[in-house]
Amino acid sequence: MLERLRSVGHDVGADGDEGGLNFVGALLSAAMDDGEGDQVRLMREALDGSGLPYSYLVFAVTAALQTLLWARRSMSAAAFPLAFLASSPLSRATEEVRQEGPTFPEEELLFRGIWVGGQIDYGRACLQRSFQSFSRSPEGVARVLAFHARVTDGAASMLAERHGHVLIYVARVRWVEEECLAIPVQVFDGPVDHREMEVLFPPFVRYELEDDLRLSSADFPRGAASAAARACIDELARRWELPTQRLGEVGAPLPGALLAMLRREAWIGANLPHRLLGPFVSIRFVRRVELPA
């Protein structure tokens, strides 16, 4: 469904009259830009191409996300139920409720992975037109990537088969900031045993990257971090004020599962098809996620 939305040809900013949160209006404006009715018809055809009314779902999810962000901006950081939204409901298989603790971290790293071709157009990669799904753990990203790789004849699975290349965004969010656009949505996933720990950003956001910081599997020859990789991680820890008590051990500020993916090791629990084991991984660090002015 989200892939269909990305395929619709439009490029607009959000409506500033509602504090940059009028995504439904932005979608409708995008549809109407090039002629009354024509773009609406094209958007509906792109979304409902399989005969299912995905357009209704897209606008409903957009409106729901817009409502949550409005509510968040009208409430104090302490009052907004971030921990509840990040929880998993009762799992019948395990008969336990996976919930966040009574407090929620003030800031943390988020991760998003997509299958890409051999070359990455970072200009396009920084401008998003659809909902942006991140995870609060690299393991969640690995499960989502494995799921898309197993979808027969899907665009992602064909990219995975042809190029075996994954782009991972690592973003830092400060949940207590009023302008934070990230909303945890794990609670809506229902009772599951393997959490994605999903977080959504609204459509039309722009990624501001750390232009001078990047990592890839090429920086880990034979599984060992190169001097350049160590320098990149140390600088990231300094710039983002990540934990530094173990900086002597390469990758200490980054999760071990993320480093394992860089080393092209098996993705534990992700059930990646055997033919796609050990894909090449590129990582870009997102300094800021924002809506266009």
N, C-alpha and C positions, 0 to 999 in steps of 0.2 A: 504493500500500500504506500509506504513512504517513498519507495523507489519511483512509483508512478508520479507522485507529487513533484519529485525532483526533475522529472522529465518535462514538465510544463514550462514553456518558454516565457519567463518574465523576470524582471529585475527591478524591484522597488524597495523603498525603505518603509519603515513602520510609520504610522500616523502619529505625529508628535502631539496631537490634541489630547491624547489620553495618556500622556506620560510615556510614550513609546511602547504601549502595551496593546494597542488596538490591532491585533494580528488578523482578526476576522475582516476588519475593514481593509487592511493591507492586502489580503488575499483577493477580496472583491475588487479593490482598486486595480490590482494587477490584472485581473481578468478583463476589466473594462477599458484598459489603457488604449488598446489598438483597434477600437471599434465596438460599438454597442452590440452585445450579443455574441460576436464571433469568438472572443477569447473565453467567454463563459462556456460556450459550446465545446471549445477545444479542451478546456480544463476538465469539464465533465466527461468528455470522451477519454481523456488520459486516465482519469481516476476510476471510471466505471467501465473500462474496456473489457473486462471479463464478464460483464453482465451483472456484477454485484455492485450495490450502491455505495462504493467506498467514499464518494464525495460527502455523503451524510456523516460518515465516521470522521473524516478529516476535519470538517468544520466543527463537529461536536467536540473532538479532542482539543482543537485550537481554542474554542470558547471556554472549555473547562480549564485549560492551562492559563488562559488569560484571567479567569476568575480567581484562580489560586494565587497568581502573582499580585493581583489587585488586593486580595485579602492580606497577603503578606505585607504589602506596603502600608496597609492601614492598621496593622497590629504591631506590637512590640516584638523584637526578635525572640524574647523569652516566651511570649504567648503563642506564637505561631507553632503548630504541631509538627515540626520537622521530624522528630523521633517517630511519631505515629506514621507519617507518610513513608518513612524509610523502613518500616517494619513489615514482616511477612505474617499473614494470618495463620490460624491454626492449621497444621499439617496433619491430615488423617493418618498418614503413613508413620509418622514419628510421634504423634500425639503430643506435640509441644508447640509453643508459640515462639517464633523467632522474632524478638523485638530488640530495638535499641534500648540502651540503658536510660535512666531518668534524665540524663543530660546528653546533649548532642555536641560533637566537636565544633569548635568555633571556626576551624578551617581544616581542609583536607585536600588531597589530590583526587582528581577524577580521571577516568580513562575511557577512550573511545577508539575502537579499531575498525578499519575497513579494508577490504581487499582492493588492491590497486594494480595498475599496469606497471610496466618496467620503469617508466618515467613519470614523475609526479609534477603536475602543474600547481605550484603552491599558491599562485594568484587565485585560481579557481577554488583551491582547497580551503582558502580562508573565508570565502563568501558562501553562506549556507542559505538554502531556500526552504528547507523542510525542518521538521522537528529534529533536534539533535539528541540522540540517546547516548548517554555516558553511563559508566558503571563506577561504583565506589571501590572496586577491586579489579586487579588485572585478571583474576580467575573468571569474573563475570564477563569480561571482554572476550576471553578465550572461548567461553561457551557460546557466545553469540556468533563469533567468527566461524566456529565449527558448525553451528546450525546452518548458517547461510552457505557454507561450503558444501553441505549435503543436499541442498535444494536442487533437484535435477533441472537442468536447463535454465536456471536462474542466472541473472547477470553477474551476481557475486561469485557463484560457483564456477562460471566460465572464466572469470578473471583469475580465480584461485588456481584453476586447472592450468591455465595458459602461462601465468607469470609467477605464481607462488610467492607473492609479495604482499605484505601487510603494512599499512600505515597506522601508527598509533599516536593519537593526540594525548598528551598529558596536560591537564589543566589544573590550576590551583583555584579553589573557591574559598571565599570567606563568608560563611553562612550568616554571620551577624550583620553584614553590610546591607544597607537598604537597597542598593543598586544590584545586588546579586540576582541573576536571572535563573539560577538553577533551582529546580523543584524535585525533591525525591518522589518517586511514584511507585516504589516497590509494593506498597500495600495494595495497589490495584491489580497486581499480578496473580492474586489468589494463593491458595495453599500449595506451595512448591517446596521440594526438598533441596534443590540447588538454586540458591538465589543469584539473580543477576545483579542485585543491589542497584537498580536502575535509577537514573536521574535524567530529567529532560530539560533541555533548553528550548526556547520558542523558535519558530521559523524566522528566517531573515537575519539571524545573528551574524556577526563578523568576528573571526578569530584574529587577535593580534599576537603574532608569534614572537618568540625570542629568536631573532634572526641569526644570532651568532652561536646558538646552542642547538645541537642536534646529535642524535646517536643512531647507529644502525648496526646490523649484524657484522658488517665489515670492520667495525671497531673492536670486535671480539674474536680475533683469529684463534682457532683451536680452543675456543672457550675462554680465553684469558683476555681481560680488558687491556686495551692499548693505553699508552700514555695520554693520547688525545681523549679517550673515553674518561679516564680518571680526571683529567683537567676539566672536562665538560661537567661531570657530576659534581665536582668540588665547587665550580663556579655557580651551578644551579642551586646548590645548597646555600651558598653565601647570598645569592641574589633573592631567593625565595624564602630565606630564613628557615630552612628545613633543619631537622635535628642533625647536629654535627658531632655528637659524642663518639661516633664510631667512623669518622671519615677516613681513618687509616685503612678501613676495610672497604674496598671499592663497592660502590652501589648502596652503601648504608642508608642514604636518604631516600632511595627508591626501593619499592617492594621486591623481594626475592623472585616472585613469579614473573615480574616484568623483566628482570635480568636474565632469567631462564629462557624467556622468549627471544631475547636478543642473542643469546648463545645458541639458538636454534635447537633447544632441547624439547623433549616431548611435553605437550600441554596436559598436565595432570587433570583428569576429570572432564576434559573438554570433548573427548570422543571425536577427534579430528580424523577424517578418512586417512587410511594408511599412506595412500599415494601423495598426500599433501603434508606429511609430517615434516617438521623443521623448515617452515617457510622463512624467507628473508624478511627481516623486520626493520622498518625505519621508524624513528620516533621524533616528533616535533613537540616542543613545549609551548603551551598557550599561556601567554602572560595575562591576557584579558579577553573576556567574551562580552560583547556589547552589541546593542542595536544601533543601526545607522542613525545619525542625527536627522 
